[in-house]
């Protein structure tokens, strides 16, 4: 049994209450560890450690901060295999996915912000006619809260804490209680890299207790959260009246719009990936597929053939394409949506059933599922499922395609497949999303702003946007 502890002031400690939560392995459905069920007292201890460390950390040189973040990055890369296996066991994703995407990206997050903070410059303005100069300071906020989700555990955990620390803040962070292991392992990496005690504090527990204690703490200056839209709304209701800075990266129901003039083979292969990577548990997956009518039947035939060829199985096997879903309740939620689609006259073209691999019969496996729908108003087209389920429907005109794409409450990302340059430009302007990929998917340049519109969130992460969020601008005017 793996017993996880909180990481406070550079030390691993049990929860004050001595209460624990079972941690399940998605691949076999068995409990394989326990994590702290922390409460507001644990959060307060983490805050006190962070607050004490802030006076020193905020005044360290950029070079010193950069060097420590680079060392963390190097240690993550040196321990890639260990972290990848831990991530796979905790989350259910294939080991090869964790080893090629999740852990390398976590290392890249630290490396990127180690460099970015050295290039994050102040602004100055010569106020001609007033004999004055204005310049803008960007100062760290203090103690900030970072709350990350279960789908890309270390990847998104580090996406928040790296810029917060780089900017000179100290952090109270909570990973998902469903996937806590790699965040727990990060504590040792931070100590080995020489991160001062109290700069990063990692508290484990449930959202309604541990997370709530973080967001309502009167002295935690900002909240960076990635997760569901309803939880984001709750955080906003709690934190906004306290005048905390908020960055909320929330749900998505992303359109994948395919025109007949696309590079067909590239589109087909990428669409399989954009539909089912990480068991469809990525907020950027293209879960609504709209195909121009003239190639619709061909697309269905070819797409379904490729989807049926995907292997569902234990995440530790090299030939597994689709691993286990993250938890039993989540699998049941996804199965419920498949039943809802049938009730709403959707046609399941392939998949839709549980899979029980040999010696893993209690695991949370589900076939990749393609559902043909006739109405964009059906629930499976309007609500985030967050699993290996996509819908397909056809369209006739550009106007119809754009209307279908925008007719949901979410606005995180969109993918457009066409070789018509004018159409690319028109759609990129008109799609109501924070990200548009044209003839590709999931190319991420860490310098670019990341986030969504509408119910997909508030604020932007990535690049200098993240460093701006984690700092407070102060204008200074000097008359000479």
C-alpha positions in Angstrom: 0.0 0.0 0.0 1.3 3.4 -1.0 0.8 6.0 1.7 1.0 9.6 0.5 1.6 12.5 2.8 1.2 16.2 2.6 4.3 18.2 1.6 4.6 21.3 3.9 7.6 23.4 4.5 9.8 20.9 2.7 8.7 18.0 4.9 6.3 15.1 4.4 3.6 15.0 7.1 0.4 13.2 7.9 -2.9 15.0 7.9 -3.7 16.6 11.3 -7.0 14.7 11.5 -5.3 11.4 10.7 -8.1 10.8 8.2 -7.4 9.1 4.9 -8.9 8.5 1.4 -8.6 5.3 -0.6 -6.7 5.5 -3.8 -7.8 3.2 -6.6 -5.9 1.8 -9.5 -8.0 2.3 -12.6 -6.4 -0.7 -14.5 -7.7 -3.3 -12.0 -10.2 -1.4 -9.8 -8.4 -2.3 -6.6 -7.3 0.1 -3.7 -3.5 0.4 -3.8 -2.9 3.3 -1.5 -4.2 6.0 0.7 -4.0 9.8 0.7 -4.6 12.5 3.3 -8.1 13.7 3.8 -6.8 17.2 4.7 -8.8 20.0 6.2 -8.5 23.7 6.8 -5.9 23.2 9.6 -3.6 21.5 7.1 -4.2 24.3 4.6 -3.4 26.8 7.3 -0.1 25.1 8.1 0.8 25.2 4.5 -0.2 28.9 4.2 2.0 29.7 7.3 5.0 27.9 5.7 4.4 29.7 2.4 3.9 33.1 4.0 7.2 32.7 6.0 9.1 31.7 2.9 7.7 34.6 0.7 9.7 37.4 2.2 12.9 35.6 1.1 11.8 33.9 -2.1 10.3 37.0 -3.6 13.6 38.8 -3.3 15.8 36.1 -4.8 17.5 36.9 -8.1 15.9 35.8 -11.3 19.0 33.8 -12.0 18.6 31.9 -8.8 15.0 31.1 -9.4 15.7 30.1 -13.0 18.5 27.8 -11.9 16.3 26.0 -9.4 13.5 25.5 -11.9 16.0 24.2 -14.5 17.3 21.7 -11.9 13.7 20.5 -11.2 13.2 20.0 -15.0 16.5 18.0 -15.2 15.5 15.8 -12.3 12.1 15.1 -13.8 13.8 14.0 -17.0 16.3 11.8 -15.1 13.4 10.1 -13.4 11.1 9.9 -16.4 10.4 6.2 -16.4 9.6 6.2 -12.6 7.2 9.1 -13.0 5.6 7.7 -16.2 4.8 4.3 -14.5 3.4 6.1 -11.5 1.2 8.3 -13.6 -0.1 5.4 -15.6 -0.9 3.4 -12.5 -2.6 6.3 -10.9 -4.6 7.6 -13.9 -5.1 4.6 -16.2 -3.4 6.1 -19.2 -1.0 4.0 -21.2 2.6 4.1 -19.9 3.8 5.0 -23.4 1.6 8.1 -23.4 2.8 9.2 -19.9 6.4 8.7 -21.0 6.1 10.5 -24.3 3.7 13.4 -23.3 2.9 13.9 -19.7 6.2 13.7 -17.9 8.2 15.4 -20.7 5.7 18.2 -20.8 5.9 18.6 -17.0 9.7 19.0 -17.3 9.2 21.4 -20.2 6.9 23.6 -18.0 9.7 24.1 -15.5 12.3 24.7 -18.2 10.1 27.1 -20.1 9.3 29.3 -17.1 12.9 29.1 -15.9 13.8 30.9 -19.1 10.6 33.1 -19.5 11.1 34.8 -16.1 14.5 36.1 -17.2 12.9 37.7 -20.3 9.8 39.1 -18.5 10.5 42.8 -18.7 9.1 46.0 -17.2 7.6 48.8 -19.3 8.6 52.5 -19.2 7.0 55.5 -20.8 8.6 58.9 -21.3 5.8 61.4 -20.6 6.8 64.1 -23.0 5.6 67.6 -22.0 5.5 66.7 -18.3 9.2 66.1 -17.7 8.3 62.7 -16.2 9.0 59.1 -16.7 6.5 56.3 -15.9 7.6 52.7 -15.3 5.7 49.6 -14.3 6.8 47.2 -11.7 5.5 43.6 -11.7 5.7 42.3 -8.2 4.7 38.8 -6.9 1.4 38.5 -5.3 2.3 36.6 -2.2 0.8 33.2 -1.4 -1.3 31.8 -4.2 -3.5 28.7 -4.6 -3.1 26.2 -7.5 -5.7 23.4 -8.0 -5.2 20.9 -10.8 -7.3 18.1 -12.3 -6.9 14.4 -12.8 -6.7 14.0 -16.5 -3.1 15.2 -17.0 -2.0 15.2 -13.4 1.6 16.3 -13.3 1.4 18.0 -16.7 -1.3 20.5 -15.5 0.0 20.7 -11.9 3.3 22.0 -13.1 1.7 24.2 -15.7 0.4 26.3 -12.7 3.1 26.0 -10.1 6.1 26.7 -12.4 5.0 30.2 -13.4 3.8 31.0 -9.9 7.2 30.1 -8.4 9.1 31.7 -11.2 7.3 35.0 -10.6 8.4 35.0 -6.9 5.2 33.7 -5.3 4.9 30.9 -2.8 2.3 28.2 -3.4 -0.3 26.1 -1.7 -1.2 23.5 -4.3 -3.8 20.7 -4.4 -3.7 18.0 -7.0 -6.8 15.9 -7.7 -7.5 13.4 -5.0 -8.1 10.8 -7.8 -4.5 11.1 -9.1 -2.2 12.4 -6.4 0.9 10.3 -6.8 3.1 12.3 -9.2 2.4 15.5 -7.3 3.5 13.7 -4.1 6.7 12.5 -5.8 7.5 16.0 -7.0 8.2 17.0 -3.4 11.4 15.0 -3.3 12.4 16.4 -6.7 11.9 20.0 -5.3 14.0 19.3 -2.2 16.8 17.7 -4.3 16.8 20.7 -6.6 17.3 23.1 -3.7 13.9 24.8 -3.7 13.7 26.6 -0.3 11.3 25.2 2.3 7.8 26.6 2.1 8.0 27.9 -1.5 5.8 25.0 -2.7 3.4 23.2 -0.3 1.3 20.3 -1.6 -1.9 19.4 0.2 -4.0 16.4 -0.6 -7.7 16.0 -0.1 -11.2 16.5 -1.5 -12.3 19.5 -3.4 -15.2 20.2 -1.1 -13.0 20.4 2.0 -9.3 20.9 1.1 -10.0 22.8 -2.1 -12.6 24.9 -0.4 -10.2 25.8 2.4 -7.7 27.0 -0.2 -10.2 29.2 -2.2 -11.8 30.8 0.9 -8.5 31.4 2.8 -8.5 35.2 3.4 -4.8 35.6 2.8 -4.3 33.5 -0.3 -4.2 36.1 -3.0 -5.0 34.3 -6.2 -6.6 31.0 -7.4 -5.5 29.2 -10.5 -7.9 26.3 -11.2 -8.4 23.8 -14.0 -11.5 21.5 -13.9 -15.2 21.4 -14.4 -17.3 24.5 -15.3 -19.7 24.0 -12.3 -16.8 23.9 -9.9 -15.3 26.9 -11.6 -18.5 28.8 -11.0 -18.5 27.9 -7.4 -14.9 29.1 -7.0 -15.8 32.4 -8.6 -18.8 32.9 -6.3 -16.5 32.3 -3.3 -13.3 34.0 -4.3 -14.5 37.0 -6.4 -16.2 38.8 -3.5 -12.8 38.4 -1.7 -11.1 40.2 -4.6 -8.8 37.4 -5.4 -7.3 37.1 -8.8 -8.9 34.2 -10.7 -7.7 32.0 -13.6 -10.3 29.4 -14.4 -9.6 26.9 -17.2 -12.9 25.0 -17.4 -14.8 22.6 -19.7 -14.8 22.1 -23.4 -17.1 20.6 -26.1 -14.9 21.2 -29.0 -15.9 21.1 -32.7 -13.9 19.4 -35.3 -15.0 20.8 -38.7 -14.0 18.9 -41.8 -14.4 20.2 -45.3 -14.1 18.1 -48.5 -11.0 20.0 -49.7 -8.9 18.9 -46.7 -5.8 16.6 -46.9 -7.9 13.6 -46.2 -5.4 11.1 -44.9 -3.8 13.6 -42.5 -7.2 14.7 -41.3 -8.4 11.1 -40.7 -5.3 10.0 -38.7 -5.3 13.2 -36.7 -9.1 13.0 -36.0 -8.7 9.5 -34.5 -6.0 11.0 -32.2 -8.0 14.2 -31.4 -11.0 12.1 -30.5 -9.5 9.4 -28.3 -6.1 10.5 -26.9 -5.9 9.9 -23.2 -9.2 7.9 -23.4 -10.9 11.2 -24.6 -10.1 12.7 -21.2 -8.5 15.9 -22.5 -10.4 19.2 -22.4 -9.1 19.9 -26.0 -10.4 16.7 -27.6 -12.6 17.3 -30.7 -15.7 15.5 -29.4 -18.2 17.0 -32.0 -17.2 16.0 -35.5 -18.9 17.9 -38.4 -18.2 16.6 -41.9 -19.1 18.2 -45.2 -21.9 16.2 -46.8 -20.1 15.3 -50.0 -17.5 13.2 -48.0 -19.6 12.3 -45.0 -20.3 8.6 -45.9 -16.7 8.0 -46.9 -15.5 9.6 -43.7 -17.8 7.4 -41.5 -16.6 4.2 -43.2 -12.9 5.1 -42.9 -13.1 6.6 -39.5 -15.0 3.7 -37.9 -12.5 1.2 -39.4 -9.6 3.1 -37.7 -11.5 3.4 -34.4 -12.3 -0.3 -34.4 -8.6 -1.0 -34.8 -7.7 0.8 -31.6 -6.7 -1.7 -28.9 -8.3 -1.2 -25.4 -6.3 -2.8 -22.7 -4.1 -2.6 -19.6 -2.0 0.6 -19.7 1.3 -1.1 -19.0 1.2 -3.0 -22.4 3.1 -1.5 -25.3 0.4 -2.2 -27.8 -2.4 -0.6 -25.8 -4.0 2.4 -27.5 -6.8 3.1 -25.1 -6.2 2.5 -21.4 -8.6 2.6 -18.4 -10.8 5.6 -17.5 -9.8 7.3 -14.4 -12.4 6.0 -12.0 -15.5 3.8 -11.7 -17.9 6.8 -11.2 -16.5 8.5 -14.3 -16.8 5.3 -16.4 -20.5 5.1 -15.2 -21.1 8.7 -16.2 -19.7 8.1 -19.7 -21.9 4.9 -20.1 -24.9 7.0 -19.0 -24.3 9.5 -21.8 -24.1 6.6 -24.3 -27.6 5.5 -23.1 -28.8 9.1 -23.3 -27.7 9.3 -26.9 -29.7 6.2 -27.7 -32.8 7.6 -26.0 -32.3 10.8 -28.1 -32.3 8.7 -31.4 -28.6 8.7 -31.7 -27.1 5.7 -33.6 -24.0 4.0 -32.1 -21.8 3.3 -35.1 -19.1 1.5 -33.1 -18.1 0.9 -29.5 -20.3 1.8 -26.5 -19.5 -1.2 -24.4 -17.3 -2.0 -21.4 -14.2 -4.0 -22.0 -12.9 -6.6 -19.5 -9.3 -7.5 -20.3 -7.9 -10.7 -18.9 -6.8 -10.4 -15.3 -8.1 -6.8 -15.3 -11.8 -7.5 -15.3 -12.5 -5.0 -12.5 -10.8 -2.2 -14.3 -12.5 0.8 -15.9 -12.3 0.1 -19.6 -14.6 1.3 -22.4 -14.6 0.9 -26.1 -14.0 4.0 -28.2 -17.4 5.1 -29.2 -18.8 6.9 -32.3 -22.4 8.1 -32.3 -24.2 9.5 -35.3 -26.6 12.3 -34.3 -29.2 14.3 -36.3 -29.6 17.2 -34.0 -27.0 19.6 -32.6 -29.3 20.2 -29.6 -29.0 16.6 -28.2 -27.4 16.4 -24.8 -24.3 14.4 -26.1 -23.6 17.4 -28.4 -24.3 20.1 -25.7 -22.7 18.6 -22.6 -19.1 17.7 -21.8 -18.7 13.9 -21.6 -14.9 13.8 -21.1 -14.5 10.2 -22.3 -13.8 8.1 -25.4 -17.1 9.2 -27.1 -17.5 11.4 -30.2 -20.5 12.4 -32.2 -20.7 12.8 -36.0 -23.1 14.7 -38.2 -23.0 16.3 -41.7 -23.3 19.8 -42.9 -24.0 21.4 -46.3 -22.6 25.0 -46.2 -20.0 27.1 -44.4 -22.8 29.0 -42.7 -24.3 25.9 -41.3 -20.9 24.5 -40.1 -20.1 27.7 -38.3 -23.5 27.8 -36.7 -23.2 24.2 -35.5 -19.7 24.8 -34.1 -20.7 27.9 -32.1 -24.1 26.6 -30.8 -22.8 25.4 -27.4 -22.1 27.1 -24.1 -18.4 26.2 -24.3 -15.6 27.9 -26.2 -12.3 26.3 -25.5 -10.9 25.1 -28.8 -11.9 24.2 -32.4 -10.2 22.3 -35.2 -10.8 23.2 -38.9 -9.8 21.1 -41.8 -9.6 22.9 -45.2 -7.1 24.1 -47.8 -9.2 27.1 -48.6 -7.2 30.1 -47.3 -10.1 32.5 -47.2 -12.3 30.0 -45.3 -9.4 29.5 -42.8 -9.3 33.2 -42.2 -13.1 33.6 -41.9 -13.6 30.7 -39.5 -10.6 31.7 -37.4 -12.3 35.1 -36.9 -15.8 33.8 -36.3 -15.3 30.6 -34.2 -16.1 31.5 -30.6 -13.2 29.7 -29.0 -9.9 30.6 -27.3 -7.9 28.3 -29.6 -8.3 27.4 -33.3 -6.2 24.7 -34.9 -6.2 24.7 -38.7 -5.2 21.4 -40.4 -3.7 20.1 -37.1 -4.4 19.4 -33.5 -2.6 19.8 -30.2 0.5 21.6 -31.4 1.3 23.7 -28.3 3.8 26.5 -28.3 4.2 27.3 -24.6 4.6 31.0 -25.4 1.0 31.3 -26.6 -2.0 32.2 -24.5 -4.1 29.2 -23.4 -7.7 29.4 -22.3 -11.3 29.6 -23.4 -14.4 31.7 -24.0 -17.9 31.5 -22.7 -18.3 28.7 -20.1 -14.8 27.4 -20.8 -13.2 29.8 -18.4 -11.8 33.1 -17.4 -8.2 34.3 -18.1 -5.3 32.9 -19.9 -2.4 30.6 -19.0 0.9 30.2 -20.8 3.8 32.4 -21.7 3.9 35.9 -20.3 0.1 35.7 -19.7 0.8 33.3 -16.8 3.5 35.6 -15.4 1.2 38.6 -15.7 -1.5 36.7 -13.8 0.9 35.8 -10.9 2.2 39.4 -10.6 0.7 42.7 -9.6 1.4 45.7 -11.8 2.4 48.9 -10.1 3.0 52.2 -12.0 5.7 54.5 -10.7 5.8 58.1 -12.0 8.9 60.3 -11.5 9.1 63.9 -12.4 12.5 65.2 -13.2 
